[in-house]
């Protein structure tokens, strides 16, 4: 060390300015901060001083950096060697102060906090320290005005990509490495992610799919169209989750809020789909019971037709739709079957003609009864009424739950 007494510590002034924020790699295995910085250092050399008047007014000279002693300053968080060529010169002033300026492409470790992704704010440190010298031999000094440092970096910064530079602060502290106390200078760079692209490309589309699911509540519950529509929207949200895997940084500390946002919307839409399937099941119970009853009545009509001597005569008075509509008066048809069967056993044509007339008269009466009860048949069954009540209650709860969930998520996000 260029000092007149070995017990006197050498002072090194250090200053850093941010030139570019190149990238922030946030994978779990490799959380790195890529930046381009400028470094300025100066220190005293007790054996280098002269009177400029004795040397033609020369107050400073530039010499190769290998010619003089330099402090062994490194960046503690640096994970890859700087590929840039180091500055080859030092500037020596006549009063014994030596200047060194250099620019560095720094790839450093940085612990990321991505709970609020993509509205997250990251803080990365760049720590300068000596490799060998203790704080009794080498002491660092720096500019303590954080506002001035931030302002100077804002003027010099050129590229930020998806990050916005907020501020930079500097602190000095003492640490112990391998039983040696050392003084370190820590620059903390705070930056905020530009989230507009993520909001437009991801958050809003997922929210639009939820609005489509809200619109499906206006569709009729019966039938499979509503179920098909809900399944399609649910698959679209699944595709968005696959995209999220590609853009989301991996971390094992906390589940990011954007994942909770997607899973919550997916769960709400899943419950809505299950509710629609359950309501369709309830409504099919009414229709299935009616189909069984009509099928049983057609079998009884077929048996009655076999008992008549001329089945074509019956179809002269009553068409197939009228037979189906007569399902509500099955007991009358049973009586008719018994009468016609006894007449056919007699075998006389006159009795057969009278039986056919009686059949036609009674079928006309059945037709009138069916027409009178047509309006009652159009009314919903018991299970259909229950399904519609459940659907109304679930729709209200579903919309309120979705609004409450989104309010909580966005309030935590923006706070």
Beta strands, then each sheet from edge to edge (+ up, - down):
strand 1: 10-27
strand 2: 30-44
strand 3: 60-64
strand 4: 73-75
strand 5: 89-93
strand 6: 97-109
strand 7: 121-130
strand 8: 138-141
strand 9: 163-177
strand 10: 180-193
sheet 1: 3+ 5- 6+ 2- 1+ 8+
sheet 2: 4+ 7- 10+ 9-
end
